């Protein structure tokens, strides 16, 4: 098996999902908590997308999505050099995003403070 950015994560997640489903089978109250958890996450994701769609950040979000898709495709198609470049870029991408989105982050934090 080749070692890429996503391979260890997918193996780890698959086993965790099986263990989690077995736990849900044994405890029905956890199913209710799972539904509440998923509903909260979906609500927050929708609100975040609504906020971002009103700013210039929307174009950057689409660009990031394309980068992630291209990274996955380069891994699947075994394009080693392209995959190395994209995964290296994604390593520093968080810092780059903080710098790029700094005015929007400041504005969002100020709006949370005054509400």
C-alpha positions in Angstrom: 0.0 0.0 0.0 1.4 3.4 -0.9 1.9 6.0 1.7 0.0 9.3 0.9 -1.6 12.1 2.8 -5.0 10.5 3.0 -4.3 6.7 3.2 -3.6 6.5 7.0 -6.6 8.8 7.7 -9.0 6.6 5.7 -7.9 3.4 7.4 -8.1 4.9 10.8 -11.5 6.4 10.1 -12.9 3.2 8.8 -12.1 1.3 11.9 -13.5 4.1 14.1 -16.8 4.1 12.2 -17.2 0.3 12.8 -16.5 0.7 16.5 -18.8 3.7 16.7 -21.7 1.8 15.0 -21.2 -1.2 17.4 -21.4 1.3 20.3 -24.6 2.8 18.9 -26.2 -0.6 18.6 -25.6 -1.2 22.4 -26.7 2.2 23.6 -29.9 3.7 21.9 -29.5 7.0 23.8 -26.3 7.6 21.9 -28.3 7.6 18.6 -30.3 10.6 19.9 -27.0 12.4 20.8 -25.6 11.6 17.4 -28.7 13.1 15.7 -28.4 16.3 17.8 -24.6 16.4 17.1 -25.1 16.1 13.3 -27.9 18.7 13.4 -25.8 21.3 15.2 -22.8 20.7 12.9 -25.0 21.0 9.8 -26.6 24.2 11.1 -23.2 25.8 11.8 -21.9 24.8 8.4 -24.9 26.3 6.7 -24.6 29.5 8.6 -20.8 29.7 7.9 -21.5 29.2 4.2 -24.2 32.0 4.3 -21.7 34.4 5.9 -18.9 33.5 3.6 -21.0 33.7 0.4 -21.7 37.4 1.1 -17.9 38.2 1.0 -15.1 37.9 -1.4 -13.9 34.9 0.6 -16.3 32.7 -1.5 -14.0 32.6 -4.4 -11.1 31.5 -2.1 -13.3 28.8 -0.6 -14.0 27.4 -4.1 -10.3 27.5 -4.9 -9.5 25.6 -1.7 -12.1 23.0 -2.6 -10.5 22.5 -6.0 -7.1 22.1 -4.4 -8.4 19.4 -2.1 -10.1 17.6 -5.0 -6.9 17.8 -7.1 -4.9 16.5 -4.2 -7.2 13.5 -3.9 -7.1 12.9 -7.6 -3.3 13.1 -7.8 -3.2 10.6 -5.0 -5.6 8.2 -6.7 -3.9 8.5 -10.1 -0.5 8.1 -8.5 0.9 11.5 -9.7 3.6 11.5 -7.2 5.3 14.9 -8.0 2.0 16.8 -8.2 0.7 15.1 -5.0 3.9 16.1 -3.2 3.6 19.7 -4.3 -0.1 19.9 -3.4 0.3 18.2 0.0 3.3 20.5 0.8 1.3 23.5 -0.1 -1.7 22.3 2.0 0.7 22.0 5.0 1.2 25.8 5.0 -2.2 26.6 3.7 -3.7 27.2 7.2 -1.2 30.0 7.9 -1.8 31.4 4.4 -5.5 31.4 5.0 -5.2 33.2 8.3 -3.2 35.9 6.6 -5.5 36.2 3.7 -8.8 36.1 5.7 -7.4 38.4 8.5 -9.9 41.3 7.8 -12.8 38.9 7.6 -11.8 37.0 10.7 -11.5 40.3 12.6 -14.9 41.5 11.4 -16.6 38.2 12.3 -15.0 38.2 15.8 -16.2 41.8 16.4 -19.7 40.9 15.3 -19.7 37.9 17.8 -18.5 40.2 20.5 -21.3 42.8 20.1 -24.2 40.3 19.7 
